[in-house]
Protein backbone atom coordinates (compact mmCIF):
# COMPACT_ATOMS: atom_id res chain seq x y z
CA UNK A 1 0.00 0.00 0.00
CA UNK A 2 1.15 3.56 -0.72
CA UNK A 3 0.12 6.54 1.39
CA UNK A 4 0.83 10.22 0.80
CA UNK A 5 -0.15 12.89 3.29
CA UNK A 6 0.53 16.55 2.55
CA UNK A 7 -0.01 19.81 4.43
CA UNK A 8 0.22 22.85 2.12
CA UNK A 9 0.73 26.31 3.67
CA UNK A 10 0.72 29.24 1.28
CA UNK A 11 -0.20 32.80 0.49
CA UNK A 12 -2.64 33.30 -2.37
CA UNK A 13 -3.57 36.23 -4.58
CA UNK A 14 -6.45 36.41 -7.06
CA UNK A 15 -7.45 38.60 -10.00
CA UNK A 16 -11.18 38.95 -10.75
CA UNK A 17 -12.12 39.65 -14.39
CA UNK A 18 -15.66 40.99 -13.82
CA UNK A 19 -15.87 42.55 -10.34
CA UNK A 20 -19.43 43.35 -9.34
CA UNK A 21 -20.96 41.13 -12.04
CA UNK A 22 -23.42 38.30 -11.54
CA UNK A 23 -20.55 35.83 -12.11
CA UNK A 24 -16.93 36.79 -11.42
CA UNK A 25 -14.32 34.55 -13.11
CA UNK A 26 -10.88 34.67 -11.51
CA UNK A 27 -7.35 33.35 -11.73
CA UNK A 28 -4.89 33.14 -8.88
CA UNK A 29 -1.53 31.89 -7.77
CA UNK A 30 -0.32 30.59 -4.45
CA UNK A 31 3.25 30.37 -3.11
CA UNK A 32 4.43 28.71 0.04
CA UNK A 33 5.62 25.44 1.48
CA UNK A 34 4.28 21.91 1.81
CA UNK A 35 5.11 19.15 4.30
CA UNK A 36 4.83 15.67 2.78
CA UNK A 37 4.89 12.24 4.41
CA UNK A 38 5.02 9.29 2.03
CA UNK A 39 4.79 5.71 3.21
CA UNK A 40 5.12 2.41 1.38
CA UNK A 41 3.93 -0.70 3.22
CA UNK A 42 5.09 -4.08 1.92
CA UNK A 43 4.36 -6.48 4.73
CA UNK A 44 6.45 -6.79 6.92
CA UNK A 45 8.49 -3.80 5.66
CA UNK A 46 7.65 -0.09 5.85
CA UNK A 47 9.50 2.70 4.03
CA UNK A 48 8.98 6.37 4.99
CA UNK A 49 9.94 9.66 3.39
CA UNK A 50 9.26 13.04 5.04
CA UNK A 51 10.19 16.56 4.15
CA UNK A 52 9.37 20.18 3.45
CA UNK A 53 9.46 21.76 0.02
CA UNK A 54 8.64 24.88 -1.97
CA UNK A 55 5.04 24.94 -3.28
CA UNK A 56 3.48 26.85 -6.16
CA UNK A 57 -0.05 26.48 -7.44
CA UNK A 58 -2.12 28.21 -10.10
CA UNK A 59 -5.87 28.43 -9.64
CA UNK A 60 -8.84 29.25 -11.89
CA UNK A 61 -12.49 29.50 -10.97
CA UNK A 62 -15.65 31.51 -10.58
CA UNK A 63 -17.28 33.44 -7.75
CA UNK A 64 -21.06 33.81 -7.74
CA UNK A 65 -22.25 36.66 -5.48
CA UNK A 66 -25.73 36.49 -3.93
CA UNK A 67 -27.87 39.01 -2.07
CA UNK A 68 -26.78 39.56 1.50
CA UNK A 69 -23.04 39.48 0.88
CA UNK A 70 -22.67 35.69 0.53
CA UNK A 71 -20.63 34.25 -2.33
CA UNK A 72 -20.27 30.76 -3.77
CA UNK A 73 -16.90 29.67 -5.17
CA UNK A 74 -15.93 26.92 -7.59
CA UNK A 75 -12.26 26.51 -8.55
CA UNK A 76 -9.62 24.10 -9.81
CA UNK A 77 -5.99 24.13 -8.63
CA UNK A 78 -2.76 22.41 -9.58
CA UNK A 79 -0.29 22.04 -6.69
CA UNK A 80 3.35 21.47 -7.63
CA UNK A 81 6.35 20.88 -5.35
CA UNK A 82 9.72 20.12 -7.00
CA UNK A 83 11.93 17.40 -5.54
CA UNK A 84 14.04 18.29 -2.51
CA UNK A 85 16.96 16.67 -0.70
CA UNK A 86 14.69 14.60 1.56
CA UNK A 87 12.00 13.86 -1.02
CA UNK A 88 13.58 12.59 -4.21
CA UNK A 89 10.40 12.66 -6.28
CA UNK A 90 8.42 15.80 -7.08
CA UNK A 91 4.87 16.06 -5.76
CA UNK A 92 1.94 17.32 -7.80
CA UNK A 93 -1.82 16.97 -7.68
CA UNK A 94 -4.98 18.57 -9.00
CA UNK A 95 -7.56 19.87 -6.55
CA UNK A 96 -11.13 21.11 -6.81
CA UNK A 97 -12.69 23.64 -4.46
CA UNK A 98 -16.32 24.29 -3.65
CA UNK A 99 -17.00 26.86 -0.97
CA UNK A 100 -18.75 29.90 0.43
CA UNK A 101 -17.56 33.28 1.67
CA UNK A 102 -19.03 36.47 3.06
CA UNK A 103 -18.07 39.84 1.57
CA UNK A 104 -18.03 42.43 4.35
CA UNK A 105 -17.26 45.31 1.93
CA UNK A 106 -20.77 45.27 0.45
CA UNK A 107 -22.21 47.01 3.52
Backbone as CSV, one residue per row, in Angstrom:
resi,resn,N_x,N_y,N_z,CA_x,CA_y,CA_z,C_x,C_y,C_z
1,UNK,0.838,-1.179,0.000,0.000,0.000,0.000,0.881,1.239,0.000
2,UNK,0.446,2.275,-0.695,1.146,3.560,-0.718,0.248,4.622,-0.109
3,UNK,0.841,5.447,0.746,0.117,6.538,1.389,0.910,7.826,1.186
4,UNK,0.213,8.905,0.885,0.830,10.224,0.796,-0.048,11.201,1.563
5,UNK,0.536,11.855,2.538,-0.147,12.894,3.294,0.606,14.192,3.082
6,UNK,-0.125,15.262,2.775,0.529,16.550,2.548,-0.224,17.647,3.273
7,UNK,0.546,18.639,3.744,-0.013,19.805,4.428,0.530,21.047,3.727
8,UNK,-0.244,21.640,2.790,0.217,22.848,2.124,-0.072,24.089,2.970
9,UNK,0.884,25.009,2.998,0.726,26.308,3.666,1.222,27.370,2.693
10,UNK,0.341,28.299,2.317,0.722,29.244,1.285,-0.021,30.556,1.413
11,UNK,0.443,31.501,0.634,-0.198,32.805,0.492,-0.731,32.862,-0.936
12,UNK,-1.976,33.318,-1.076,-2.642,33.296,-2.371,-3.094,34.696,-2.757
13,UNK,-3.016,34.993,-4.040,-3.570,36.229,-4.576,-4.457,35.868,-5.768
14,UNK,-5.509,36.686,-5.984,-6.453,36.407,-7.063,-6.736,37.681,-7.849
15,UNK,-7.029,37.496,-9.127,-7.447,38.596,-9.995,-8.833,38.261,-10.536
16,UNK,-9.808,39.149,-10.297,-11.176,38.953,-10.753,-11.390,39.718,-12.050
17,UNK,-11.943,39.041,-13.074,-12.122,39.645,-14.387,-13.369,40.520,-14.492
18,UNK,-14.401,40.253,-13.711,-15.656,40.992,-13.824,-16.159,41.371,-12.430
19,UNK,-15.427,42.224,-11.688,-15.869,42.555,-10.339,-17.238,43.224,-10.341
20,UNK,-18.104,42.785,-9.440,-19.431,43.349,-9.343,-20.450,42.714,-10.266
21,UNK,-20.037,41.785,-11.119,-20.962,41.130,-12.036,-21.728,40.004,-11.358
22,UNK,-22.642,39.415,-12.099,-23.423,38.304,-11.539,-22.575,37.043,-11.399
23,UNK,-21.546,36.901,-12.217,-20.547,35.830,-12.106,-19.186,36.482,-12.280
24,UNK,-18.257,36.179,-11.385,-16.932,36.792,-11.420,-15.869,35.712,-11.633
25,UNK,-15.404,35.491,-12.883,-14.320,34.548,-13.111,-13.023,35.100,-12.518
26,UNK,-12.150,34.221,-12.081,-10.883,34.669,-11.508,-9.774,33.674,-11.810
27,UNK,-8.549,34.186,-11.716,-7.345,33.348,-11.728,-6.537,33.751,-10.501
28,UNK,-5.707,32.856,-10.051,-4.894,33.144,-8.879,-3.630,32.313,-8.881
29,UNK,-2.763,32.655,-7.960,-1.528,31.894,-7.775,-1.223,31.864,-6.283
30,UNK,-0.709,30.749,-5.842,-0.316,30.589,-4.447,1.145,30.179,-4.362
31,UNK,1.849,30.713,-3.372,3.254,30.367,-3.111,3.399,30.031,-1.642
32,UNK,4.230,29.063,-1.351,4.432,28.708,0.044,5.265,27.459,0.195
33,UNK,4.888,26.648,1.176,5.620,25.437,1.480,4.627,24.295,1.692
34,UNK,5.129,23.073,1.590,4.281,21.911,1.811,5.096,20.841,2.539
35,UNK,4.500,20.264,3.579,5.107,19.155,4.298,4.478,17.864,3.778
36,UNK,5.308,16.919,3.381,4.832,15.675,2.776,5.379,14.487,3.558
37,UNK,4.497,13.529,3.820,4.886,12.241,4.409,4.414,11.174,3.443
38,UNK,5.356,10.401,2.917,5.019,9.294,2.025,5.402,7.995,2.697
39,UNK,4.531,6.996,2.582,4.787,5.712,3.214,4.443,4.596,2.237
40,UNK,5.325,3.610,2.184,5.118,2.414,1.380,5.138,1.221,2.319
41,UNK,4.037,0.486,2.367,3.931,-0.704,3.217,3.959,-1.945,2.347
42,UNK,4.997,-2.763,2.541,5.092,-4.081,1.915,5.355,-5.046,3.060
43,UNK,4.303,-5.669,3.526,4.363,-6.483,4.726,5.536,-7.457,4.663
44,UNK,6.404,-7.472,5.628,6.446,-6.786,6.916,7.293,-5.515,6.903
45,UNK,7.596,-4.956,5.741,8.489,-3.798,5.656,7.696,-2.516,5.467
46,UNK,8.250,-1.405,6.011,7.654,-0.087,5.850,8.766,0.905,5.505
47,UNK,8.533,1.689,4.457,9.497,2.695,4.027,8.830,4.064,4.140
48,UNK,9.517,5.020,4.771,8.984,6.366,4.994,9.876,7.409,4.356
49,UNK,9.250,8.459,3.840,9.942,9.664,3.391,9.168,10.852,3.954
50,UNK,9.883,11.836,4.498,9.264,13.044,5.038,10.085,14.242,4.616
51,UNK,9.432,15.357,4.447,10.195,16.556,4.146,9.327,17.749,3.790
52,UNK,9.973,18.905,3.826,9.371,20.179,3.449,9.861,20.554,2.063
53,UNK,9.042,21.295,1.328,9.463,21.765,0.023,8.730,23.019,-0.377
54,UNK,9.241,23.677,-1.407,8.637,24.881,-1.975,7.391,24.480,-2.751
55,UNK,6.319,25.251,-2.629,5.045,24.944,-3.280,4.589,26.126,-4.121
56,UNK,4.120,25.848,-5.320,3.482,26.852,-6.164,2.216,26.221,-6.728
57,UNK,1.135,27.024,-6.787,-0.052,26.477,-7.441,-0.862,27.554,-8.124
58,UNK,-1.182,27.338,-9.394,-2.119,28.205,-10.096,-3.543,27.756,-9.792
59,UNK,-4.467,28.700,-9.948,-5.867,28.434,-9.637,-6.745,29.188,-10.625
60,UNK,-7.859,28.588,-11.029,-8.843,29.250,-11.892,-10.225,28.855,-11.409
61,UNK,-11.153,29.820,-11.443,-12.488,29.502,-10.969,-13.461,30.631,-11.180
62,UNK,-14.617,30.479,-10.519,-15.649,31.505,-10.578,-16.170,31.777,-9.172
63,UNK,-16.602,33.020,-8.980,-17.283,33.438,-7.751,-18.664,33.922,-8.151
64,UNK,-19.683,33.421,-7.453,-21.062,33.807,-7.743,-21.612,34.548,-6.531
65,UNK,-21.702,35.891,-6.599,-22.255,36.658,-5.484,-23.771,36.469,-5.384
66,UNK,-24.290,36.540,-4.171,-25.733,36.487,-3.928,-26.125,37.719,-3.122
67,UNK,-27.406,37.917,-2.926,-27.873,39.005,-2.074,-27.473,38.715,-0.633
68,UNK,-27.150,39.747,0.103,-26.779,39.565,1.497,-25.292,39.410,1.728
69,UNK,-24.482,39.540,0.692,-23.037,39.482,0.875,-22.420,38.101,0.787
70,UNK,-23.222,37.049,0.635,-22.670,35.692,0.534,-22.236,35.410,-0.892
71,UNK,-21.157,34.629,-1.035,-20.625,34.248,-2.335,-20.408,32.744,-2.376
72,UNK,-20.615,32.154,-3.539,-20.273,30.758,-3.772,-19.049,30.718,-4.674
73,UNK,-18.137,29.786,-4.401,-16.899,29.668,-5.170,-16.784,28.265,-5.747
74,UNK,-16.268,28.179,-6.963,-15.929,26.916,-7.595,-14.596,27.127,-8.291
75,UNK,-13.599,26.288,-7.999,-12.262,26.509,-8.553,-11.535,25.186,-8.742
76,UNK,-10.527,25.225,-9.602,-9.622,24.097,-9.814,-8.199,24.599,-9.571
77,UNK,-7.371,23.768,-8.933,-5.985,24.131,-8.628,-5.049,23.017,-9.070
78,UNK,-3.805,23.387,-9.279,-2.759,22.413,-9.576,-1.594,22.708,-8.627
79,UNK,-1.371,21.857,-7.657,-0.294,22.035,-6.686,0.962,21.342,-7.204
80,UNK,2.090,22.052,-7.147,3.351,21.474,-7.628,4.462,21.780,-6.635
81,UNK,5.180,20.743,-6.224,6.346,20.880,-5.352,7.506,20.121,-5.997
82,UNK,8.580,20.822,-6.408,9.717,20.120,-6.997,10.409,19.230,-5.966
83,UNK,11.223,18.311,-6.446,11.932,17.403,-5.538,12.909,18.183,-4.663
84,UNK,13.120,17.677,-3.464,14.039,18.291,-2.508,15.063,17.245,-2.091
85,UNK,15.943,17.610,-1.171,16.955,16.671,-0.697,16.361,15.471,0.017
86,UNK,15.309,15.696,0.805,14.689,14.601,1.560,13.669,13.822,0.739
87,UNK,12.976,14.518,-0.155,11.998,13.856,-1.024,12.556,13.852,-2.440
88,UNK,12.895,12.684,-2.928,13.578,12.590,-4.210,12.646,12.736,-5.414
89,UNK,11.358,12.588,-5.188,10.399,12.663,-6.285,9.515,13.894,-6.086
90,UNK,9.291,14.623,-7.180,8.422,15.797,-7.085,6.992,15.378,-6.741
91,UNK,6.264,16.296,-6.146,4.874,16.062,-5.764,3.996,16.986,-6.585
92,UNK,2.905,16.469,-7.111,1.939,17.315,-7.801,0.575,16.649,-7.732
93,UNK,-0.455,17.486,-7.661,-1.817,16.973,-7.677,-2.781,18.077,-8.089
94,UNK,-3.921,17.665,-8.602,-4.984,18.565,-9.003,-6.029,18.573,-7.899
95,UNK,-6.535,19.754,-7.576,-7.563,19.873,-6.552,-8.756,20.658,-7.061
96,UNK,-9.904,20.383,-6.482,-11.126,21.110,-6.814,-11.695,21.701,-5.536
97,UNK,-12.162,22.940,-5.629,-12.690,23.643,-4.465,-14.146,24.013,-4.700
98,UNK,-14.943,23.845,-3.676,-16.324,24.294,-3.655,-16.531,24.927,-2.294
99,UNK,-16.915,26.197,-2.258,-17.002,26.861,-0.967,-17.904,28.076,-0.963
100,UNK,-17.961,28.694,0.218,-18.745,29.901,0.431,-17.893,30.933,1.153
101,UNK,-18.223,32.202,0.943,-17.559,33.285,1.670,-18.564,34.408,1.904
102,UNK,-18.206,35.309,2.791,-19.031,36.473,3.063,-18.216,37.710,2.773
103,UNK,-18.760,38.613,1.969,-18.071,39.838,1.568,-18.525,40.983,2.452
104,UNK,-17.671,41.364,3.407,-18.027,42.431,4.346,-18.007,43.810,3.707
105,UNK,-17.370,43.986,2.557,-17.263,45.310,1.931,-18.543,45.752,1.235
106,UNK,-19.511,44.894,1.104,-20.767,45.272,0.447,-21.639,46.161,1.315
107,UNK,-21.339,46.270,2.612,-22.214,47.013,3.519,-21.574,48.302,3.963
